[in-house]
Amino acid sequence: MAFRDKAPMPAGSPHTRLIDRMARGLVPVRPLGSPLRRVLGWVLVVALPGAGLAAVADLRGALSRHAADPALVLAAVGSIATAITAAAAAILATLPDRDPRWALLPAPSLALWIGASVSGAGAEHEVPISLSDACACVGFILGLGVPFALLLAAILKGGYALHPSLSGGLAGLAAASAAASILGLFHPFAMALNDLALHALAVALLSGAGAGSGRRLLRASA
Amino acid sequence: MPVQSAALSGEASLSAAMQAAQVGDAAAYRALLRDCVPVISAMARAKGVQGAALDDVVQDTLLTLHRARATYDPARPFLPWLRAITQRRAIDALRRRGRRPQEVHEPLAYEARADDGPMPGDDLERRERATSLAAAIAHLPEGQREAIEHIALRELSLDETSTLTGRTKGALKVNFHRGLKALRISLTSRKEGTDA
């Protein structure tokens, strides 16, 4: 070894005792798969319920709504891209030697999503939707987002998050974005400002819950 | 250049040892960790960690390395991976130190503040307190003593202490609370004995 002879350690030092204990209890570990493969795995599993729900959705109506409103198309592209990039950033954040700035990966798509949604909702001057409809949207995002987030957390547990709150927050954002993307198929009315605010609240809730529970969930296996 | 090639061969041997450790080679792992100790010390020192905190950072980093060993990608160099972990642990140590009371650099506050320097006998009293605490801890049963030393004095987490001592987290919690209770009784009775 290159460094061994330079600084021999005393046999009874605390470091030696710790090293001996860790070496005695060593068990083989399987190196993690590539981040790309793990992101694609999550996207594929998330796409399955998405495809199932698309089969029962009014796709023709959804397509015509999107064709009539470019802001809706941009918002959909932004939400899908945010889901994928946030999942990638969350997975990269569990690899200690990756640049922490990867956490900013979802920022451009998130900005596109927010910008397109706000401009769409603001330009149309839509009548605020009923509270029950808005709450149904929130319920949809949370209902679908929580299992998506737990699935991603299971993938993240294979790694080691040096910043578990950040990884958890990104996982929550990815899950909420994926759920909001699927919600677009079932959203039979244009986005009103109160609806948009409740969508944002649901996304923020999931991201915040991910950040809050990141330390407990991601360090539990460590 | 000879220095560069030595560094590269060091990097290659560390990487090879880590790969061997990932498949369960305990001897290679032990050698790797021993080689890492001076490297971690140097990295932590470069981040500004000094004194006794340096040993804590080395131990925290070794523990993190152990838990995170599956995240090492053999296709990538080893030292940047180790450096990222060490720097994180060094920052944690510096933050812990930063949370302790620090001197305030404010001229007015400095002028107006009453002299809170040590009174005659303070040092002696502090030493006596430390001695009696050390004696009380030394009299605890081994499990309680280890729990108090690692969790209370070294501020290690339950996970880290569990790895270090080989005890379960539940056993550590029980030992910690029993140890605190025993210390409280022991120190109180000593104080009452002194007062009397």
Interface residues (C-beta under 8 A of the other chain):
Chain A: M1 A2 F3 R4 K6 A7 M9 P14 H15 T16 L18 I19 D20 R21 M22 A23 R24 G25 L26 V27 P28 V29 R30 P31 L32 T94 L95 P96 D97 G158 G159 Y160 L162 H163 R219 A222
Chain B: A6 S9 G10 E11 S13 L14 A17 A21 Q22 V23 G24 D25 A26 A27 Y29 R30 A31 L32 L33 R34 D35 C36 V37 P38 V39 D55 V58 Q59 L62 L63 T64 H66 R67 A68 R69 A70 T71 Y72 D73 P74 R76 P80 W81 R83 A84 I85 R88 D159 T163 L164 G166
